[in-house]
Amino acid sequence: NILWAASVGLIRSKEVPKWQRKMWQGLRRNGAVISQLGGVANVKRRKNLASIWRLVFAFTANVLLLKKAVEGASSVGGAFQGPDDPRLFHTLELIGMAANFRMLWSKLGYTRLSHEMLGILAMIASACGMWSNWRKVRRKKCGTKQFLTAVERRRASLAS
């Protein structure tokens, strides 16, 4: 939230907000909040470290849920239950989290990744996230309302 506030100009930082770039000539200094936190780069690093820890805890929780789903499926017979199989869901969640973890690890400077590999990991993570969200919406039937097309409405009115 601090990074967003600095990017829109609510908190003063050395980086000039995009919409203010033509207004500023010369140098800017960090404000009191950004200076106290060690600068924008340090705030970004702390945010990424917090994201790594969030991913570690979420990964651990998903491993435990996957273990429970595997045990539950083996007691029922172990057959694949279709796209709503909890084993598939948790596996895709873990793959997406692992891709996000690897990108953050590179962004923090612990290892290097090429732009191509970062792009591939980003596509994998987003595809896993889209699948998970789509299945949640389909399972709960809370997506968009189904509307009849003009042709279907005409047929319905002619039939009645």
PLY file of the C-alpha trace (Angstrom):
ply
format ascii 1.0
element vertex 160
property float x
property float y
property float z
element edge 159
property int vertex1
property int vertex2
end_header
0.00 0.00 0.00
2.91 2.32 0.68
4.29 1.68 -2.81
0.91 2.49 -4.33
0.63 5.68 -2.27
4.10 6.73 -3.43
3.29 5.90 -7.06
0.19 8.11 -7.08
1.82 10.93 -5.13
0.13 10.59 -1.75
3.50 9.92 -0.11
6.52 11.83 -1.35
9.26 9.74 -2.94
12.18 10.33 -5.30
10.23 8.65 -8.07
7.88 11.13 -9.69
4.36 9.73 -10.23
3.55 9.10 -13.91
0.81 11.69 -14.05
3.11 14.36 -12.51
6.18 13.81 -14.74
5.59 16.86 -16.93
5.08 19.07 -13.85
8.42 18.29 -12.18
11.78 19.64 -13.28
14.84 18.87 -11.23
15.43 16.51 -8.36
13.07 15.24 -5.69
13.83 13.90 -2.25
12.09 11.13 -0.39
9.51 12.21 2.14
9.56 11.33 5.82
7.70 8.01 5.46
9.80 6.64 2.60
13.04 7.89 4.22
12.14 6.21 7.51
11.55 2.93 5.68
14.91 3.11 3.86
13.82 4.29 0.42
11.58 2.91 -2.29
13.99 0.07 -3.15
14.01 -1.13 0.46
10.21 -0.94 0.65
9.99 -3.07 -2.52
12.46 -5.58 -1.10
10.47 -5.87 2.14
7.27 -6.37 0.17
8.88 -9.17 -1.86
10.26 -10.83 1.28
6.79 -10.69 2.86
5.37 -12.25 -0.31
7.93 -15.07 -0.09
6.86 -15.83 3.48
3.18 -15.69 2.51
3.91 -18.19 -0.28
5.79 -20.50 2.11
2.83 -20.64 4.50
0.29 -21.05 1.67
2.44 -23.78 0.10
2.59 -25.65 3.41
-1.18 -25.39 3.84
-1.78 -26.67 0.30
0.60 -29.60 0.81
-1.41 -30.58 3.90
-4.70 -30.20 2.01
-3.34 -32.25 -0.91
-2.28 -34.99 1.52
-5.79 -35.01 2.99
-7.34 -35.12 -0.51
-5.13 -38.04 -1.55
-6.04 -39.97 1.59
-9.73 -39.22 1.06
-9.62 -40.29 -2.58
-7.81 -43.54 -1.81
-10.53 -44.54 0.66
-13.17 -44.00 -2.06
-11.29 -45.93 -4.74
-8.82 -43.38 -6.05
-10.51 -42.76 -9.42
-10.16 -39.35 -11.04
-13.24 -37.26 -10.22
-13.11 -34.89 -13.18
-12.13 -31.22 -13.21
-13.36 -30.71 -9.63
-11.00 -33.34 -8.22
-9.39 -31.82 -5.10
-6.09 -33.52 -5.95
-5.96 -31.71 -9.28
-6.95 -28.41 -7.67
-4.26 -28.55 -4.97
-1.60 -29.77 -7.41
-2.28 -26.83 -9.74
-2.23 -24.46 -6.77
1.19 -25.82 -5.75
2.57 -25.48 -9.30
1.39 -21.87 -9.48
2.87 -21.07 -6.07
6.18 -22.68 -7.00
6.35 -20.56 -10.17
5.58 -17.39 -8.20
8.17 -18.34 -5.58
10.86 -18.83 -8.23
10.08 -15.44 -9.82
10.23 -13.67 -6.45
13.46 -15.48 -5.58
14.98 -14.13 -8.79
13.59 -10.64 -8.21
15.21 -10.56 -4.77
18.55 -11.33 -6.41
19.27 -14.75 -4.93
19.49 -16.34 -8.39
19.25 -15.09 -11.95
16.60 -15.99 -14.50
16.40 -14.96 -18.13
13.48 -12.85 -19.32
12.23 -15.85 -21.28
12.16 -18.05 -18.19
10.46 -15.32 -16.14
7.84 -15.03 -18.89
7.25 -18.79 -18.98
6.94 -18.95 -15.19
4.53 -16.01 -15.21
2.36 -17.73 -17.83
2.35 -20.98 -15.83
1.44 -19.17 -12.62
-1.35 -17.17 -14.27
-2.77 -20.25 -16.04
-2.88 -22.16 -12.74
-4.55 -19.19 -11.03
-7.13 -18.79 -13.81
-7.95 -22.52 -13.70
-8.42 -22.45 -9.92
-10.63 -19.35 -10.00
-12.66 -20.63 -12.94
-13.34 -23.95 -11.20
-14.38 -22.14 -8.00
-16.83 -20.00 -9.96
-18.24 -22.97 -11.91
-18.60 -25.12 -8.79
-20.45 -22.43 -6.86
-22.46 -21.34 -9.93
-21.73 -17.70 -9.10
-20.45 -16.59 -12.50
-22.19 -14.30 -14.91
-25.89 -14.72 -15.55
-26.81 -16.68 -18.66
-28.69 -14.48 -21.14
-30.73 -15.66 -24.08
-29.67 -14.50 -27.52
-32.13 -12.65 -29.74
-32.64 -15.79 -31.85
-33.42 -17.90 -28.76
-35.88 -15.28 -27.47
-37.63 -15.18 -30.85
-37.91 -18.99 -30.93
-39.28 -19.02 -27.39
-41.91 -16.39 -28.21
-42.95 -18.20 -31.43
-43.23 -21.52 -29.58
-45.57 -20.11 -26.96
0 1
1 2
2 3
3 4
4 5
5 6
6 7
7 8
8 9
9 10
10 11
11 12
12 13
13 14
14 15
15 16
16 17
17 18
18 19
19 20
20 21
21 22
22 23
23 24
24 25
25 26
26 27
27 28
28 29
29 30
30 31
31 32
32 33
33 34
34 35
35 36
36 37
37 38
38 39
39 40
40 41
41 42
42 43
43 44
44 45
45 46
46 47
47 48
48 49
49 50
50 51
51 52
52 53
53 54
54 55
55 56
56 57
57 58
58 59
59 60
60 61
61 62
62 63
63 64
64 65
65 66
66 67
67 68
68 69
69 70
70 71
71 72
72 73
73 74
74 75
75 76
76 77
77 78
78 79
79 80
80 81
81 82
82 83
83 84
84 85
85 86
86 87
87 88
88 89
89 90
90 91
91 92
92 93
93 94
94 95
95 96
96 97
97 98
98 99
99 100
100 101
101 102
102 103
103 104
104 105
105 106
106 107
107 108
108 109
109 110
110 111
111 112
112 113
113 114
114 115
115 116
116 117
117 118
118 119
119 120
120 121
121 122
122 123
123 124
124 125
125 126
126 127
127 128
128 129
129 130
130 131
131 132
132 133
133 134
134 135
135 136
136 137
137 138
138 139
139 140
140 141
141 142
142 143
143 144
144 145
145 146
146 147
147 148
148 149
149 150
150 151
151 152
152 153
153 154
154 155
155 156
156 157
157 158
158 159
